[in-house]
Amino acid sequence: MTRPTPSTDPATPEQRTPLLAAYGLRKSFGLTQALSTASLSMEEGEIVALMGPSGSGKSTFLHCLAGVVRPDAGRVDYAGTDLARAPDARLSALRRTEFGFLFQFGQLVPELSCLENVALPLRLNGRRRRTAEREAARLMERLDVGDVARKRPGECSGGQGQRVAAARALVTRPRVIFADEPTGSLDSLNGEKVLRLLTDTARESGASVLLVTHEPRVAAYSDREVVVRDGRTPEIGGGR
């Protein structure tokens, strides 16, 4: 069989349209500049580690990329939508359906059982309770926390709680998962388990993951690293 000509080869990463890209983001809080010319491009299914020391602007950058915070300047392209200028209703819909979130301390609802916490995003999207909880239970089993389904978060260990939070982030089968220091409150053993389960499950579903961390051992689970220093990142092409 003859080798395909260059014109029929798959597109190189530089030629593909990114799923999520930010160009020249700037963001200040009062007199404090958190971001200055921060840019990033992510492919579908890619796991990217956003690295940098505390105070470098990593979390602010993640929040702008997720449409939680609007930048003062710049553009955030997600699947044809500029999140920096999209209506609030559009941003809320994306956060319910296409984005998943995993934070350092889980942020589970303490009054709900772990199963109800995982099912909550599906319920907010209109899924019936029985169906939502069945899907939640199936995912919790995959993440090794099926045995705490009826417990409340306060009755779980830190590692169990963070795996429950990971299940909640994954349950809607999002296209992008935003993970902000997801192992920062865990010991190394539980941290490794959460990261392995999160990244393996994301790869199986084809989800992209933006992983904010300052730890090289966490970044090792990514496909590549982007470093933030003083609110800046290396420039990328395609800014508008």
N, C-alpha and C positions, 0 to 999 in steps of 0.2 A: 504494500500500500504506500502511495506517495505521501510525502509530508505536505500538510496544508500550506498554502501560500500565506504570507504575512497578513493579507487582507481578511483571511478567514480565521485567524487565530483569535482567541478570546481577548477582549479589551484589557489593556494593562490597567493597574490601579489608577494611574493618572488620567486615563480616558473614561473611566466609569463615572457615572453621576453619583455622588455621595448620597447616602440616606440622610445624613445630618451634617451640616457644615455651618461654621460661624466665621464671619469675616470682620476683623477690626473692631471687636467689641470694646466699648468703654463704659465704665460704671463707677460712679462716685456715691458715697453716702456722706452727705454734708461736705466737709473739707477733705475727707479721706477718699483717695482714689483707690478703688479695689481692683479695677481692670483698666489696662491701657493697651490698646491694639492686640487683644487676645483673639487668636484664630485657631480653628481646628476643623478637620474633615474626617468623617467616619463612613466606612462602607457598611452595607447590610451584612449582618452576621459577624462583624468584627468586634473584638474586645480590646478596648483602649484604656490604658492606665494614665490618668492625669496626675502627675507627680509635682511635688514642690514642698517647701517647708511651710510650717504654720504661718498664716498671714500672707501667703503668696497670692491669694485670690482664687484658689482651686474651687472652693465651695460656691463662691459667687459665680464663677464661670459655669459650673454645673447647673446652678439655678437659672441662669440666663439661657443655657442650652435646652433646659426642660420647659421653658416658658413660665417659670414660677416668678422670676424677676425680669423686668424689661430693662434692657441696656439703655444707656443714654445715647449711644451712637453705635452704628454697625448693623449687621444683618445676620439673622439665624435662619437658615433654610432647612426645613424638614419636609421631605416628600412634596415639594412644590409650594409649601406654605412658609411665609416669613413670620416666624414666631415673635419677632420683635414688634411687629405691627398687627398681628392677628387679633380679632375681637376676643374678649374674655370668654365668651361662650365656646368659641372654637378651641381655645386653650384648655378649658375645663374638660371638654369632650376628649381631647387627646390624652390628658392625664388620666382619664377614667378608662380608656380603651386601648391606647397604643403605647403608653408609657408606664413603666413600673418603677417603683422607688424603694430603695433599701437604705436605711440610715444607720448611724453608729449605734444608737440605742433602741433600734427597732420601731419605737413609737407605736406599739400596739395599744388598742383600746382596752384599758384594764377591766372595764365592766363586762366585756364580752369574753366568751370562751375562745380558746385558740382556734377552734374550728370556725366559729363565727367571725373571728378576725380575718381569717384567710378567705372566707366566702364573701366578706363585705364588699370588695370591688365588684364582684359579679352581681350582688344584690343591688348595688347602686346603678348598675347598668340594666336593671329590670329583670334579671333572672329570678325565677321562682326559688323559694327558700330550699326546697328539697333538692332541686337540681343543682343549685349553687353549692350546697353543702356536700353533695355527692362528689362534685368535681374537686372541691377543696380537700375532702378526705383522701381522694386518690393521690393528689399531689403531696399531701402531708406524709403519706406512706412512702412515697419516693424519696422524700427528704428526711426520712427516719424520725419523724415526730408524730406519727399516727397515734402513739400511745398517750400523747398529751392533749388530744383533740378536745376533750371535755373539761380540761383544766383551764383556769384563767392564767393570764401571763404571769401574775405575781407568784404562782405556784410552780413555775418552771425555772430551770437553771438558765444562766445567761446564754449558753450555747443552744439550748432548746428554743429559747425565745427568739434568737436571731435566725434560726432555721425556720421557725414559724413566720417571721417577718419576710424571709426570702420566699417562702411559699406564697405569701400574700402578694409580693411583687411579681411573681411569675404566673399567678392563677388566670389572669386575663389573656395570657399568651401575647404579651406586648412585643412590639417591634424593637423597642429600646428600653433597657433597664439602666436607671441612674443609681449608682451605689456610692454613697458618700461615707468613706471610712467604715465600711461594713464590719470590719473585725476589730475596730479600735477599742471596744470594751471587752474583748474576749482574750483568754489565754491562747498561746500559740497553737495548742492542739485543737481546740474548738474553732479557732480562726481558720486553720487549714481545712477543717471539715466543711465549714460554711462556704469557703471560697471554692472548694472542689465541687460541692453540690451545686452551687450557683452557676459556675462557669460550665460545668458539664450539662446541666439542664438547659442553659441558654444556648449552647452549641447544638443540642439536639433539636431545639425548637427554631433555630435560625435567628434568634434575637441578637441584637447588638448590645454591648455592655460598655458604659462609661464608668470606670472604676477610679474614684478619687482616693488617693493614698499618699503617704510619705514614706512607706515602707517598701524596700526592694523585694522582700519575700512575697508581698501581696502583688506587686507589679509583675512578678514572674508568671502570674496566671494570664497575663494579657498577651495579645499579638504584638503590640508595640507600645511605646511610652511617649507621652508628650509632657514636657516639663514647663511649669509655670513659674516665672520669677518676677517678682514685683509687678504682678498683673499683666505680664507679657508672655507670649509664646512665640516660637519660630513662625515666621510668616508662611502662608500657603497661597497658592495661586487662586484665581477665580473670584476675587473680591469684587463687590459691586457698589 
